[in-house]
Structures are given as structure tokens and as C-alpha cells.
Amino acid sequence: AYRWHSVGKKGILESLPNPHTFPLDRLAAVGTQTEKLKRNTEQFLAGRSANNVLMSGSRGTGKSSLVKALLHEYAEQGLRLIEVDKSDLVSLPALLSLLKDRPEKFIVFCDDLSFETGDETYKALKTALDGGLSQRCSNVLVYATSNRRHLLPRDMIENERSTAINPSEAVEEKVSLSERFGLWIAFYPFRQDDYL
């Protein structure tokens, strides 16, 4: 496991020798979500087509824990996890160029991802998900968690709608980031019976 820190447009990859991880079977009430994420990750590790993943929904439902548990399950198969804070997304292209020729498979993990008014860091992530002009790295996927389905607060979307010359284009540009993830996995609040 690693953590990426932005330094200008470049960055530092810090090793985390004792990451917080645990077996997948310790997680309860997220069986459907676990199966979808496992299937995608196993396809990725096997060199087949796999998707960037956005996990959204209620807080405390296991989104982040599920990603951490993947490292426990698949590290021996070459899976590596790199945590990237939202503020460090601007240097994502430097990280991707560092990883592209490595033999391991990397999941770039963005936890609690969301964007506020005036925040332009989402553009770097959007480019990384699409590949921009450069080709996408076949050994890197992005797994992100968020409490927001479209990563933006509703009032920001509504504000764009009311102040833009062409309201629908402004909203589409902002909302399109979440659509760059090929796999969306929803998490819902547990019923008390499930919790117990």
C-alpha cells in the first residue's frame, strides 16, 4: 500500500508497510456490493477489461472498508493500493506516468470524494479516467467512494443551472465526472435487523 502526496505537478509515493486491511469476510450486509467489486477486481488482475468504480451512498456502510479489504485478498496476486487525497489529484498525471510500466496492478483509491463550488481538481480526475490524449494505463484503475452520487452538492448543480448562459451544458459538464466511472455501486443504510 502507498500514499501519493502532491509536490507541485509531481509527487512523492510514500510506502505504507502496515496498511489497515482485513479479510473481506469480516464485512457484513454488503454481499451484493462485494461480489460486484470482487468480479471487477479479478478481471483487472487477470488482464481482462475492468472498470473504474464509483461507490456512493450512505456514510458508514462499508465503502472504504471494502476497498481496503481488497488489498488483503489480492496482494499476493500483484494488487497494490495507492491512496490519493482529493487535493493531490492535480498531480495524478505524474503518478500515472510513474506506474504505467510497472508489472503490478494498481488501484488508485480516492476516499470520500466530492467537489465544492470553485473546485477545479475534478478536471484532473476526469482526464485520468478518460485517458486524455495519452493512452489509459492498463495496469491502473480508480476506485472512489463518495456520499454523493454525482460527486457535487445539489446546490452547486442548481447554481450552475441558474447562472450559466446555457444551463444544461454547465450542469452536464459537472455531472459528467461521475459518468466516467464504468461501474457504479450503491450502498444503502442498514436495517436494524441487518445490523444486529
C-alpha positions as CSV (number, residue, x, y, z in Angstrom):
1,A,0.0,0.0,0.0
2,Y,1.1,3.5,-0.7
3,R,0.0,7.1,-0.3
4,W,0.6,9.7,-3.0
5,H,1.5,13.3,-2.0
6,S,1.4,16.1,-4.5
7,V,4.5,18.3,-4.8
8,G,3.7,20.9,-7.5
9,K,2.7,19.0,-10.6
10,K,4.8,16.0,-9.5
11,G,4.6,14.0,-6.3
12,I,6.0,11.5,-3.8
13,L,4.9,7.9,-3.4
14,E,5.1,7.0,0.3
15,S,5.2,3.3,1.2
16,L,2.7,2.2,3.9
17,P,4.4,-1.0,5.3
18,N,1.5,-1.8,7.7
19,P,-1.7,-0.8,6.0
20,H,-5.1,-1.0,7.7
21,T,-6.6,-4.0,5.9
22,F,-8.6,-7.2,6.8
23,P,-10.3,-10.2,5.2
24,L,-13.4,-9.5,3.0
25,D,-15.5,-11.9,5.1
26,R,-15.3,-9.6,8.1
27,L,-17.7,-7.2,6.2
28,A,-21.5,-7.8,6.7
29,A,-24.6,-6.7,4.9
30,V,-22.7,-5.7,1.7
31,G,-22.7,-9.0,-0.1
32,T,-24.0,-7.8,-3.4
33,Q,-21.6,-4.9,-3.5
34,T,-18.7,-7.1,-2.5
35,E,-19.4,-9.6,-5.3
36,K,-19.5,-6.8,-7.9
37,L,-16.3,-5.3,-6.7
38,K,-14.5,-8.7,-6.5
39,R,-15.6,-9.6,-10.0
40,N,-14.3,-6.3,-11.4
41,T,-11.0,-6.6,-9.5
42,E,-10.4,-10.2,-10.5
43,Q,-11.0,-9.3,-14.2
44,F,-8.4,-6.5,-13.7
45,L,-5.9,-8.8,-12.2
46,A,-6.4,-11.4,-15.0
47,G,-5.6,-8.7,-17.6
48,R,-9.2,-8.6,-18.9
49,S,-11.4,-5.5,-19.3
50,A,-12.3,-3.9,-16.0
51,N,-13.9,-0.6,-14.9
52,N,-13.1,2.3,-12.8
53,V,-15.5,2.2,-9.8
54,L,-17.6,4.8,-8.0
55,M,-19.1,3.6,-4.7
56,S,-21.7,6.0,-3.4
57,G,-24.2,6.1,-0.7
58,S,-24.8,6.4,3.0
59,R,-22.0,7.0,5.3
60,G,-20.8,4.1,7.5
61,T,-22.0,1.4,5.1
62,G,-18.6,-0.1,4.3
63,K,-17.5,1.6,1.1
64,S,-13.9,2.4,2.2
65,S,-13.6,-0.8,4.2
66,L,-14.4,-2.8,1.1
67,V,-11.6,-1.3,-0.9
68,K,-9.1,-1.8,2.0
69,A,-10.1,-5.4,2.3
70,L,-9.3,-6.0,-1.4
71,L,-5.7,-5.4,-0.6
72,H,-5.8,-8.2,1.9
73,E,-7.5,-10.6,-0.6
74,Y,-5.4,-9.9,-3.7
75,A,-1.9,-8.5,-2.7
76,E,-0.3,-11.9,-3.4
77,Q,-1.7,-11.7,-7.0
78,G,0.1,-8.4,-7.5
79,L,-2.6,-5.9,-6.5
80,R,-1.3,-2.6,-5.0
81,L,-3.4,0.1,-3.4
82,I,-2.5,3.8,-3.7
83,E,-4.4,6.3,-1.6
84,V,-4.7,9.8,-3.2
85,D,-6.4,12.7,-1.4
86,K,-8.6,14.9,-3.4
87,S,-6.2,17.8,-3.0
88,D,-3.5,15.7,-4.6
89,L,-5.5,14.9,-7.8
90,V,-3.8,17.7,-9.7
91,S,-0.6,15.6,-9.8
92,L,-2.4,12.4,-11.0
93,P,-0.8,12.5,-14.4
94,A,2.7,12.3,-12.8
95,L,1.6,9.3,-10.7
96,L,0.2,7.5,-13.8
97,S,3.4,8.0,-15.8
98,L,5.3,6.6,-12.8
99,L,3.1,3.5,-12.7
100,K,2.5,2.7,-16.4
101,D,5.5,0.4,-17.0
102,R,5.3,-1.4,-13.7
103,P,4.3,-5.1,-13.6
104,E,1.9,-4.8,-10.7
105,K,-1.8,-3.8,-10.9
106,F,-2.7,-0.6,-9.1
107,I,-5.9,0.7,-7.6
108,V,-5.8,4.4,-7.1
109,F,-8.1,4.9,-4.2
110,C,-9.9,8.3,-3.6
111,D,-11.8,8.2,-0.4
112,D,-14.8,10.5,0.4
113,L,-14.5,12.2,-2.9
114,S,-16.7,15.3,-3.5
115,F,-16.2,18.7,-5.0
116,E,-17.4,22.1,-3.9
117,T,-18.1,25.3,-5.8
118,G,-14.9,26.7,-7.4
119,D,-13.0,23.4,-7.0
120,E,-11.3,22.5,-10.3
121,T,-9.4,19.4,-9.2
122,Y,-12.1,17.2,-10.6
123,K,-10.8,18.1,-14.1
124,A,-7.5,16.1,-13.5
125,L,-9.5,13.1,-12.4
126,K,-11.8,13.4,-15.4
127,T,-8.8,13.4,-17.7
128,A,-7.2,10.4,-15.9
129,L,-10.4,8.4,-16.2
130,D,-10.7,9.1,-19.9
131,G,-7.0,8.9,-20.7
132,G,-7.0,12.3,-22.3
133,L,-4.8,12.4,-25.3
134,S,-2.4,9.8,-23.8
135,Q,-3.5,6.2,-23.6
136,R,-5.0,4.9,-20.4
137,C,-2.7,2.8,-18.2
138,S,-3.8,-0.8,-18.5
139,N,-2.4,-1.6,-15.0
140,V,-4.3,1.2,-13.1
141,L,-7.9,1.6,-12.1
142,V,-9.5,4.3,-10.0
143,Y,-11.8,3.2,-7.1
144,A,-13.5,6.2,-5.4
145,T,-16.0,6.5,-2.6
146,S,-18.4,9.3,-2.0
147,N,-21.6,10.1,-0.1
148,R,-22.8,11.9,-3.2
149,R,-23.9,10.1,-6.3
150,H,-22.8,12.8,-8.7
151,L,-19.8,14.0,-6.5
152,L,-21.2,17.5,-6.4
153,P,-23.6,19.1,-4.0
154,R,-27.1,19.6,-5.3
155,D,-26.9,23.4,-4.6
156,M,-23.8,23.6,-6.8
157,I,-25.7,21.8,-9.6
158,E,-28.7,24.1,-9.1
159,N,-26.5,27.2,-9.0
160,E,-24.8,26.2,-12.3
161,R,-28.3,25.8,-13.8
162,S,-29.4,29.3,-12.7
163,T,-26.2,31.3,-13.6
164,A,-25.0,29.7,-16.8
165,I,-25.7,31.0,-20.3
166,N,-26.6,27.5,-21.4
167,P,-27.7,25.9,-18.1
168,S,-27.9,22.3,-19.3
169,E,-24.4,22.4,-20.7
170,A,-22.9,23.7,-17.4
171,V,-24.7,21.0,-15.4
172,E,-23.7,18.2,-17.9
173,E,-20.1,19.2,-17.7
174,K,-20.0,19.0,-13.9
175,V,-22.1,15.8,-13.6
176,S,-20.2,14.0,-16.4
177,L,-17.4,13.2,-14.0
178,S,-19.4,10.5,-12.2
179,E,-20.4,9.1,-15.6
180,R,-16.7,8.4,-16.4
181,F,-16.7,5.5,-13.9
182,G,-17.8,2.4,-15.7
183,L,-19.1,0.7,-12.6
184,W,-21.4,2.4,-10.0
185,I,-22.1,0.6,-6.8
186,A,-24.7,1.9,-4.4
187,F,-24.6,1.5,-0.7
188,Y,-27.8,1.9,1.4
189,P,-28.4,2.4,5.2
190,F,-28.7,-0.9,7.0
191,R,-32.0,-2.0,8.6
192,Q,-31.6,-2.6,12.3
193,D,-32.1,-6.4,11.8
194,D,-29.2,-6.5,9.3
195,Y,-27.0,-4.6,11.7
196,L,-27.8,-6.9,14.6
